[in-house]
């Protein structure tokens, strides 16, 4: 069933549209059971000769009845190494024969089922100290794991076993030494139980000590030459950068400089799509030159929020340009006709990683004519290239620095470079595009709604605001069951999987940002409804503890996962932040109490490794801070209200709380901060000196 697909998107669309009414339950001659799945990732494997099952009772009954071990393979649709393993092994008849004869094989899309991925990724971390995708778990019919590995080649080399050697060995061990399998299962489950028990930490640092410890840790990892943390591979880690900007606002200029230098280096590097805007997933090198070319929605949202914060903190409009480029990419390439946001764009096109994004000098000269030499000098395009004979565009200097070195006029040069960029974007769009995963994930959409709403508030752009409103409206209308229960994802129709804590928290965060960008209390009410559902579904009334899965969700073998901030915020930390902000907006002491309890439950983890719990540190600081309260009154859509709101939101003020009273009086704003209530203002000229006192601009060193 191996298939060469030059246009994966079109092929997946054909599989989705296929009339499956006459197919047998196992998929028949040409397919396996995954042909009935909605997930693009599962459909990518629907023509494998492997007899895949979806996660469900049928697979586990088959394993129990046949006394067979299970191979659980977890990945996602735009995962490069998932594609590699699929082409090498899962499309191979010999490997399929071994799997079909000796195992029950289950495929899971980690983006649809983060609960399954969380548990078994924690298993991988416990067993191997690392994890990644594809994640391959060998386990018993009762879901207990006994082995975890990531990518496995078809055939072994350099001392590394391949599937051809590994599968017969595991099958023999299963038949001949069930005692060893059982011992492995018990030891793994015991280790997982230790995670879930979370023994108390004997050391206790106060908030400032935790902040100092975290900063010192980030500083020790900081690459002062190229920005970012560590060597290679390098992830942008916007949560780290956002926190450092906050520390800059709290009086640490070194923290601000670390964040801004990293943002600048990323913006000039190959990890940033210099033609189409937006951010690739990570760089494989220290210099941010060669990216892993996937583009994920959550990266765009988190990085967009961070560059907006950089602009708010410093007043430097170059960060707004980066935000606008991200949002332009998302609205152009990741937005559904109904206005919601797609999950990701693959790294590969025509079976080659990065082919869509790289250039050779001859093609640029053909396209740009007399402007080509300038464009090639600025973006460092050479005949030899910097990536497999072609060039990943990147810039060494800011525009004004480049023009000073070249003796050029910055305004005219900027126009020529922008003209060239648009021509190359038009040329690039004629290429075969990478596969786009058109799954709409609630939590990721919540983050993107937040970013666009804040972008609209900071820039005054109605386009960003309208995009956020359309997406929010779609989620509230199409991803809620009749009983009000939020659902995880949408592809053609809403999934059956109930939403997780991250979905509720991230969407509530997005709706709260929409309220602060529009002063429309309908968004605040929707955010409060989600907060109340969080308390109903994810809070254990007997213990007072929060869970990442709802009380109506399928249980995993143990309630254990390694919860901390990563490329996205921890569900717990963003829940706490959002509850605090909502509590202050509407005077709900119960929400404040629940946020405090949630942070207390996370405290042992924070004490142990504060640098990977920066979201919790931010929430703790927010809880201790005195809010800056802004009281708007007047007709909501009056231009003066919008001007006052844009002026206020253009400043970095994480403890800001907005109130609005709609009436027919002249548009006005009154601010209270740190024991002082300032006189009401009716124009931005009078507002500016007040906001400079309560949220002063930071001057980078």
N, C-alpha and C positions, 0 to 999 in steps of 0.2 A: 504493500500500500504506500510505499515511499512516493513522495510527490515533490516535484520541483516547482516552486511558486515564485515567479518574479514579482507579482503583485499580491502580497499576502492579504491585504485589506479586501481586495475583490474576491479572493478565494474564500475567506471567512464569511463574507457577505453571501456568497453562493451557498455555502453550507448552512447558514442560518435560514436562508429562504427555501431550502430544499423541502419538498413534500415528504415527510417522514412517516406518513400514516400507514404505508404498506411495509415498512421495515420491521423485522423481528426485534424483540427486546435486546438481543446482543449486537444489533447493528447490521447483521447480515454479512454478505460476502465482501463488501467494499469498505465497511466501517466497523468500529467497535461501539460500545455503549455510550461513548462520549459524544456521538453524533446527536444525541438528544439533549445535550447540555446547552446552556445559554452563554456560559463564559467563553470569551474568545480564546483564552489559554487552553481550556479543555478541548475546544473545537480544533485547535492546532494539532491535537493528538488524536483526533477522531479517526484518522486514516492509518494510524500505526497498526502493525500486525500484533502488537501487545493487546491482550483482552482487558483493557482498562475498565474499571468501575468508577463512578462518582462515589464520594464519601456517603455512606448510607447503610441501611440495614442489610440490603441484598449482598453487599460485599462481605460484611462481617459474618453473615449466615453461611455464605459459601466457604469462608475460611474455617469456621467452626465445623461445618459438616464434613469438610475434606481434611481436617486437621492440617491446615496449610499455614505457613507464615505469610505475613502481609508485607508487601513493599508499598509504602506510602511515599509518593513523590510530590513535593510541593514546589510551586514556582509561580510565575506570572507571565503575561502575554508578551511583554517587551523585554524579557530577561535574556541577554545574549548567551550566557552559558547554559541556560535551559534549552535554547535552540541548538547549541552545539551538541549537547547530550542527546537531544531528540534525534538529530540527523545521524550521529555516530551509532547510537545504540537502539533507541526505541523504534527506529525505522528499519532495523536490521533483523532479518528473519531468524538468524541463529540466536541472537539475544532474546527475541520474542519467544522462541521455542522454549528456552530455559525458563523464562518468566512464566509463561502460560502453563507449563507442566509442573512447576514446583512452588509457585507463589500465587496469591491473589493480589492484583495490582490496582492501586487506588491513586487517582490524580486529584489534586486539590489546588484551586486558585487561591493563593494567599490573600489576595485583595478582597475576595468574596468572603473568605472564612479566616479572618485574622485571629480568631480564638484557637483554631487548630494550629495555625502557624506559630502563634505565641508559645503554646505549650511545647510543641516539638522542637522549636528553635531553642527554648530553654534547655531541653534535653541535649541538644547538640552542644550548647555552651558548657553544660555540666560535664559531658563526656569528652569533648575535644578541646574546649577552651575557645572555640570559634564557631562561626556559623555563616550561612549565606545561601544563595539559591543557584541551582536547584538544591533543595534539601531532601535527602533520601533517608527514610526511616524504615528499618526492618523491625517488625513488631508482631506480637501475638494476636490472635483473634479477639482478645479482650482489650486491645488497644495499648498494651504495655510495651514500650520500646526495649529492644536489646542491642541495637546498633544504630549509629547515626553517621552519615557521610554527606558531603556536598557533591560537587561534580565528580563523576567516575568515568574514566575513559573506557572505550569498548575493550581494549586490550592493554595489558599491563606494560609498563616501560620504566626504566631507571629505578627499579625496586618498588614501583607503585603498582598495586594490583588493579586489574581491569575487571569489568563485569564478567568477561568470559571465564576468569579464574574465580572471582568472588562468589558468583551465584551458585555454582555447584558445591562449593565449600559450605556455604550457609545452608543449602538444602540438605547436605549430608549431616551437618551438625544438628539440624532440626530433627532429623529422623533418628540419629544414633546417640546423641547426647542431650536429650531434653533437660537433664539436670543442669547442664551448663547454661542453657538458655534461661532456665528459671532463675538460677543464681544471678545472672546478669540483670534480668528484669527486676528482681528484688533490690539489688544494690542501686540500680538507677532510680527506682521509685522511692527508695529511702533517701537518696540525695535530693530528689525533687521535693520530698516531704520537708526536708530541712529548709528549702527555699520558702515553702509556704508558711512554715512556722516563724521565720524571721526572728531569731533570738535577739534579745535586746543588746544594744551596744553599751559597753560600760563607760565610754568616753562621751562627754557632752560639751559641745562648743556652742556659744551663743551665736546669734545671727551674724554679727560682724566678724567673728572668728571664722565662721563658715564661708563668708564672702572672701575674706583674706586667703583662706586655704584654697578656694576655687580659683581666685585670680592667680595665685602663685603657681598652681598646677598648670593653668593655661599659659602663663608666661614662660614656664619651663619648656613647654612644647612648641612655643611660637617660633615660626620661621621668620626671622627679622629681615631676611633678604627677599623672600618671595611672598610673604604673608601666609596665613593659614597655620595649621597645626600639624606637627610631625613632618614626615618626609614624603613617602608615596605608598599607596595611592592617597590622594587628598580629596576630602569631601568639603564642600563649602561650609557646612555646619552653621546655618544662619542663627540657630538658637544661641550658640556661643557668641556670635557677633552681636546679636541683639542685646544679650546680657552685658557685654562689654560696653556697648553704647550707653546702657543704663548706668554702668559704673562710672563712665565718663561724666554723665550728668550729676552723679553723686560726688564728684570731686576727684576722680582718678584720671588725669589726662593721658597716662600711659595706656590705660585700657581703651580709651577712645582712639588713640593712634593705632593700636593693634587692629581694631575693628576696621577703621577707614583704610588702612594700608592693605588689608586683606580684600576688602571690597574693590579697591582700585585695581589690584593685581588680577582678581577674578575677571573684572570688567574688561581688562586688556588681553586676557588670555584666550586660548583656544577653547576652554571650557564654556566660554560665553559665545553664543552664536552671533558673530559679528555681522552677518547678513540679515538673518531673520529675527534676531532678538531671542531672549530666553536663555535658560541655563541648562547645560548638560548635567548628567547625574554626578559625575566626579571626574577628576583628572588622574591619569595613571602615573604621572610624573610630579616632581616637586614644583615645577615652574608653571603649573596650570596650563600647559600647552596642549597635550594630547588627552582629549576627554574619552570617557566611555560615553558613547553618543546618545544614549537614551535621554529623553526629556520627560520628566514626571510632573504631573500637575502640582503635587504638594511642594516640590522644590520651587516652582514658580511662585506659589503663594507665599511660602516662608521667606524666600529671598526678596520678593517684592515688599513684604512688610518691613524687612530689615533695611533696605535702601530708603524706604520712606522714613524710617526712624532716623537714619543718617541725615536726611534732608531736614527733618524736623529739629534735630539737635543742633545742626551747624548752619542751616540756612543756605547750604550749597546746592544750587539747582542742578548740578551735574548728576546728583543721585536721583532726582526726579526724572531725568532723561532715562536713566537705567530702568526705573520703575515703569515708565511709559513704554519702553521697549518690551519689557516682560509682558505687560498687559496687552500690548498690540499683538504679540505672538499668541497669547492665550485666546484673545477674541478672534483672531484670524484662523488659527489651526486647531484649537482645542474646545471650541464652542459648538454645541449641538444646535440644530435649527430651532429647538424650543428654548434655548438659552442656558441650559445647564452645561457643565464642563466635563469633557472626556478625561480619561485617566492618564494616558501616556502616549508617547510616540516612540517607536522602536529605534534601536541603534542601527539595525541592518536594513539595507535595501538591495535587491537583486542578490541576496545571499552574502553581501559584503558589508562588514561593519564600517560605518562612516562614509560610505560612497556618496550619499546624498549631499554631504556637507563640505567635501574637500574640492580643491581647484588645482588646475595647472595653469601656468602663466599664459600659455597660448590661447586658452579659452577666454581668459580675462582680457587679453589684448584684442581678441576678435570681438568681444562684446562692448568694450569701453573705448576703443580707438585711442585718440590722443590723450585721454585721461588715464589710460592704463598705467604708464610709468609712475605717475603720482600715486595711484591706488596701490600699486605693487610695492612701492617704497614704504608707504604708511603701514600696510598690513603684512610686510615682510614676506612677500611672494618671490620665490626664486625659481630658476629653471630646475634645480635639483629637488626642491620641495623639502618638507620637514616630516612627511608621513607617507611612507611607502611610495615615494616618487611624486607625490602631490603635496599641496600645501593646505594646512589648517590655518585660516586667517587669524592673525593676532597682531597686536600693536605694542611697540616698546615704549612709546611716549604719548602723553596727552597731546591734544591737537595744538595747543599754544606752544608747547615745548618743541614739537616737531616743526612747526612753522618758524620758530626762532632759529632752529638749527639749519633749516633749508632756505631762510630768507624769504618766506612766503607770507601773504596776507591771510590771517586766520579765517576771516569771514568768507572770502572767496574760496579758500581751500576746503573749508567745511562744506560749502555748497557742492563743490566738485566731488568730494568723497561721498556725500549723501546721494548725489545723482548716480554715482557708480554703484553704491549699495543697492539702490532701488532697481537698477538695470540687472544686476546680478541676482537679486531676489526673483525678478520676473523670469530670468533664464533658468534659475534653479527649480522653479515651480513646474518647468516642463520635464524634469527628470522623473523617473519612477520613485514615488514617495516611499518612505519607510511605513511599515504597518502602524496604524493608529488603533489603540485599544479604546473603543467607544463606550466602554463601561462607565457609568456615572456613579461615583462612590460618594456617599453622603458626607463623610468626614472631610474628604479632600475638597469637596465643593464648599463646605463650610469655611475652610481656610481661605479658599480663593475669593469667596464672597467678602470675607473680612478684609483681605488685601485690596480688592477693588473698591469697597466702600471707603476704606481709609484713603485710598488713592484719590477718590472723588472728593473727599472732604479736604484733603491737603491741597490739591491742584485746582479744585473748583470744576473739574471735568464732569459734565453731565453724562458723557459716554460711559465712563467707568461706573458711575452710579447706576445708570440704567442697566448695565450688564450685571451688576451685583443684584439688582432688584429682580431681574428676569430669572436668574438662577435660583434665588431664594423662593420666588413664587412657584417655580417648577418643583422644587423639593417639597415644599409644604403641601402642594396639590397632588403630586404624583408618587411621592415616596412615604405617604402615611396611609396605614390601613384605616378601614372605616371606624375601628375602635380607637384611633388616634395613635397607635403604635408606629413609631418610625421604623423604616426598613433600611437595610444596608446599602443596596445598590439597584441600578436600573439599567437594562439593556433591552430595548424594545418594549419591555414591561418591567414592573417592579419585581425584585427577587422575593423569594419566600423567607429569606434569612432576616431575622429581626436585627435592628441596629444595635450596635455595641455602645459602651460608654463614650468612646472617642467620637462616634457619630453624633450623639446628643451634645457633648461638650463643644466640639468644634463648630457644629451648626449654631448652637446658642451663642458662641463667641462671634460668629459671622453676623448673626441677627442683631446682636448688641452693637457691633460696629456700624451696621446699617442705621440703627436708631441714632447713634451719635453723628452720623453723616447727614441725616435727613431731618432729625427731630420728629419723625413720624412714630407716634407711640404704638402703632400697630406692631412694629417690629419688636419693640420692647415687650409687648404682651406675648408675642410668639416665643421670645427668648425665655420669658418667665414660665410659660407652659412647659417648655423643654426642661427647665430646671426642676419643676415640680415632678415631671416624669422621671428625671434622674433619681430623685429621692424615693419615688415609688418603686422603680425597677432595679436600681443598682445599689441601694442601701439596705443592708441587713438590719432589720429593726431590733433583733436580739443582741447583736454585737456592736452595732453602730458603725460597722466597717463598710466601705464601698468595694464593689467588684467591677471588673471590666466587662463582664457579661451579665445580661439581665437574668432575673430570677426565673424567666420563662425560657431560658436558653438551654441547649443541649450541654450537659456537663462533660468536661474532659476527665481523664482518669484521676487528676488531682488539680485543685485550684492553685496552680503554681506558674508564675511567669517572672521573667527578669524585667521589672518595670523601671524604666528611666527614660530621660530624654535622648533622642537620637536625631535622625534627620527631620523627624516631626516631634512635637512636644509629647510628653507623657500625657495619657488621658487623665490621670489623676491631677497633674499640676495645672492643666488648662481648665479642668473642672473647678479646682479651687479658685483660680484667678477669676473665672467667669462668675462664680457664685458670689465672690467678694464684690465685684463690680455691680452685679445686679442688686445685691443687698443694699448697697449705698444708693442706687438709683431709686429704689422704691421703699426703703426703710424696713426691710425684712430682716430682723435679727436672727430668725431661724436659719436663713441662708448663710449668714455670717458664722453662726455656730457650727453648721455642717462643714463649712470651708475650714474652720479652725481644727475641727476633729479630723478631717481628712489629712491635713498637714501634720497633725500629731501622729497619725498612723504611719505616715511616710518618714517620720523623723529619724528612725534608726537607719534606714537606707541613706538618707541625706547625710547623717553624721559620718557614715562609713566612707561614702564617695560623693562629696558635695558637688564636684565638678561635672558629674553626669546627671545632676538634679538641679540644674540652673533654673528650670521652670518653677520648681518648688521654692527655691530661694527667692525668686521674683515674687511669688505669691506671698511668702512670709514677709518680705519687705513691704508689699502692698498692704498686707493686713496691719502692719505696725505703723504705716504712714498716715499722716493727716491728709484727708482728701482735699483737693482743690475743687471747689464747687462753683459751677457756672449756671446761672439762672437766666434763661431766655424767656422773653414774653413778647407777644404781638402776633400778627398773622404769619403762620409758619412759612409760607412761600414768598413772603415779601423779600425783595432783593437785599435789603439792609440786613435782615436776619441771616441770609446766606453769606453775605460779606463778613459779618461778625463771626459766624461759625467757621468760615474758611480761615480767617485770621487767627482764631483761637486754635484750630486744629492743625495749623501749620507749625505749631511749636511742640516740642517733646515734653510731655507731661503725663507720665503713666498713672498718676493718682487722680487724674481729672475725672470728675463726675458731672454729667449734664442733667439739667432739669428744664422742662419747657412747659409754659402755660400759654395756650392759644387764646388770644383775645383780640379785641379791635383797637387796643391802645398802640401808641407808636412803638415800633420795634426797639427793643432794649436788651441789654445784657448787664448783669451784675455778677461780680466775682468775689467769692470769699475764700481766703487762704491763710492758714497759719495765724488765726486770731484776728485777722483784718478783713472787713467787708468794704470793698471799694465802691464809690458812687456808681450808679448805673451809667452806662455809656450808650450812645445812639449812633456812633459812627466809628469806623476803624481807626481814624486818627487819634481819637481819645482812648481807644482800646490798646494801641501799640505799647505805650509806656507801662501799662498794667501787666500785659503778658510778658514784657521784658523783665519785670520784677518777679513774676511767679514762675516763668519758664525761660530763663535767659539763654541766649545762643551760646554755644560752646565754640571756642577758638582752637582748632587743631594745632598741635605743635609743629 
